[in-house]
Amino acid sequence: MPNSYNAVIKQDADWWIGWIEEVPGVNCQEHTREELLETLRVTLKEALEFSRREAMDAAVTDYEEELVTV
């Protein structure tokens, strides 16, 4: 099931800039709205994958995974 996140986007002169509300550090800028949304998707996916790997590396061994919904 895909997750949904909120992107805050705006045009600033010749640039479109945006942030993902729920994930600090995921922000991008592009020349078009469509490019911005695609770059935010890619950057968000990379950030989530990195965070997941980092968490699993910190746990090292003998851990279990549990799905948490809000």
C-alpha positions as protocol buffer text, in pm:
chain_id: "A"
residue {
  index: 1
  type: MET
  ca { x: 0 y: 0 z: 0 }
}
residue {
  index: 2
  type: PRO
  ca { x: 156 y: 333 z: -100 }
}
residue {
  index: 3
  type: ASN
  ca { x: 200 y: 600 z: 166 }
}
residue {
  index: 4
  type: SER
  ca { x: 95 y: 958 z: 113 }
}
residue {
  index: 5
  type: TYR
  ca { x: 285 y: 1266 z: 223 }
}
residue {
  index: 6
  type: ASN
  ca { x: 208 y: 1638 z: 205 }
}
residue {
  index: 7
  type: ALA
  ca { x: 417 y: 1853 z: -24 }
}
residue {
  index: 8
  type: VAL
  ca { x: 420 y: 2227 z: 32 }
}
residue {
  index: 9
  type: ILE
  ca { x: 506 y: 2389 z: -301 }
}
residue {
  index: 10
  type: LYS
  ca { x: 526 y: 2740 z: -436 }
}
residue {
  index: 11
  type: GLN
  ca { x: 665 y: 2933 z: -728 }
}
residue {
  index: 12
  type: ASP
  ca { x: 940 y: 3181 z: -646 }
}
residue {
  index: 13
  type: ALA
  ca { x: 1041 y: 3385 z: -951 }
}
residue {
  index: 14
  type: ASP
  ca { x: 1170 y: 3133 z: -1209 }
}
residue {
  index: 15
  type: TRP
  ca { x: 1182 y: 2842 z: -965 }
}
residue {
  index: 16
  type: TRP
  ca { x: 933 y: 2604 z: -809 }
}
residue {
  index: 17
  type: ILE
  ca { x: 1034 y: 2511 z: -455 }
}
residue {
  index: 18
  type: GLY
  ca { x: 885 y: 2249 z: -225 }
}
residue {
  index: 19
  type: TRP
  ca { x: 914 y: 2054 z: 98 }
}
residue {
  index: 20
  type: ILE
  ca { x: 767 y: 1733 z: 236 }
}
residue {
  index: 21
  type: GLU
  ca { x: 595 y: 1832 z: 562 }
}
residue {
  index: 22
  type: GLU
  ca { x: 642 y: 1502 z: 743 }
}
residue {
  index: 23
  type: VAL
  ca { x: 1009 y: 1437 z: 660 }
}
residue {
  index: 24
  type: PRO
  ca { x: 1265 y: 1700 z: 760 }
}
residue {
  index: 25
  type: GLY
  ca { x: 1533 y: 1761 z: 501 }
}
residue {
  index: 26
  type: VAL
  ca { x: 1328 y: 1662 z: 198 }
}
residue {
  index: 27
  type: ASN
  ca { x: 1318 y: 1982 z: -4 }
}
residue {
  index: 28
  type: CYS
  ca { x: 1383 y: 2054 z: -370 }
}
residue {
  index: 29
  type: GLN
  ca { x: 1369 y: 2319 z: -638 }
}
residue {
  index: 30
  type: GLU
  ca { x: 1306 y: 2287 z: -1011 }
}
residue {
  index: 31
  type: HIS
  ca { x: 1210 y: 2505 z: -1306 }
}
residue {
  index: 32
  type: THR
  ca { x: 863 y: 2350 z: -1349 }
}
residue {
  index: 33
  type: ARG
  ca { x: 594 y: 2229 z: -1112 }
}
residue {
  index: 34
  type: GLU
  ca { x: 595 y: 1882 z: -1269 }
}
residue {
  index: 35
  type: GLU
  ca { x: 974 y: 1850 z: -1235 }
}
residue {
  index: 36
  type: LEU
  ca { x: 949 y: 1962 z: -873 }
}
residue {
  index: 37
  type: LEU
  ca { x: 688 y: 1701 z: -784 }
}
residue {
  index: 38
  type: GLU
  ca { x: 892 y: 1423 z: -948 }
}
residue {
  index: 39
  type: THR
  ca { x: 1212 y: 1535 z: -773 }
}
residue {
  index: 40
  type: LEU
  ca { x: 1027 y: 1546 z: -439 }
}
residue {
  index: 41
  type: ARG
  ca { x: 904 y: 1188 z: -498 }
}
residue {
  index: 42
  type: VAL
  ca { x: 1254 y: 1063 z: -578 }
}
residue {
  index: 43
  type: THR
  ca { x: 1415 y: 1251 z: -288 }
}
residue {
  index: 44
  type: LEU
  ca { x: 1148 y: 1132 z: -43 }
}
residue {
  index: 45
  type: LYS
  ca { x: 1193 y: 770 z: -153 }
}
residue {
  index: 46
  type: GLU
  ca { x: 1571 y: 796 z: -110 }
}
residue {
  index: 47
  type: ALA
  ca { x: 1535 y: 960 z: 234 }
}
residue {
  index: 48
  type: LEU
  ca { x: 1297 y: 689 z: 356 }
}
residue {
  index: 49
  type: GLU
  ca { x: 1522 y: 410 z: 225 }
}
residue {
  index: 50
  type: PHE
  ca { x: 1826 y: 568 z: 392 }
}
residue {
  index: 51
  type: SER
  ca { x: 1639 y: 608 z: 722 }
}
residue {
  index: 52
  type: ARG
  ca { x: 1523 y: 247 z: 711 }
}
residue {
  index: 53
  type: ARG
  ca { x: 1877 y: 117 z: 646 }
}
residue {
  index: 54
  type: GLU
  ca { x: 2013 y: 339 z: 922 }
}
residue {
  index: 55
  type: ALA
  ca { x: 1756 y: 204 z: 1171 }
}
residue {
  index: 56
  type: MET
  ca { x: 1829 y: -157 z: 1080 }
}
residue {
  index: 57
  type: ASP
  ca { x: 2205 y: -99 z: 1102 }
}
residue {
  index: 58
  type: ALA
  ca { x: 2159 y: 51 z: 1449 }
}
residue {
  index: 59
  type: ALA
  ca { x: 1959 y: -251 z: 1564 }
}
residue {
  index: 60
  type: VAL
  ca { x: 2236 y: -484 z: 1439 }
}
residue {
  index: 61
  type: THR
  ca { x: 2085 y: -824 z: 1531 }
}
residue {
  index: 62
  type: ASP
  ca { x: 1803 y: -988 z: 1722 }
}
residue {
  index: 63
  type: TYR
  ca { x: 1541 y: -733 z: 1627 }
}
residue {
  index: 64
  type: GLU
  ca { x: 1190 y: -764 z: 1494 }
}
residue {
  index: 65
  type: GLU
  ca { x: 991 y: -534 z: 1271 }
}
residue {
  index: 66
  type: GLU
  ca { x: 637 y: -423 z: 1354 }
}
residue {
  index: 67
  type: LEU
  ca { x: 403 y: -223 z: 1134 }
}
residue {
  index: 68
  type: VAL
  ca { x: 276 y: 87 z: 1314 }
}
residue {
  index: 69
  type: THR
  ca { x: -21 y: 277 z: 1176 }
}
residue {
  index: 70
  type: VAL
  ca { x: -148 y: 615 z: 1282 }
}
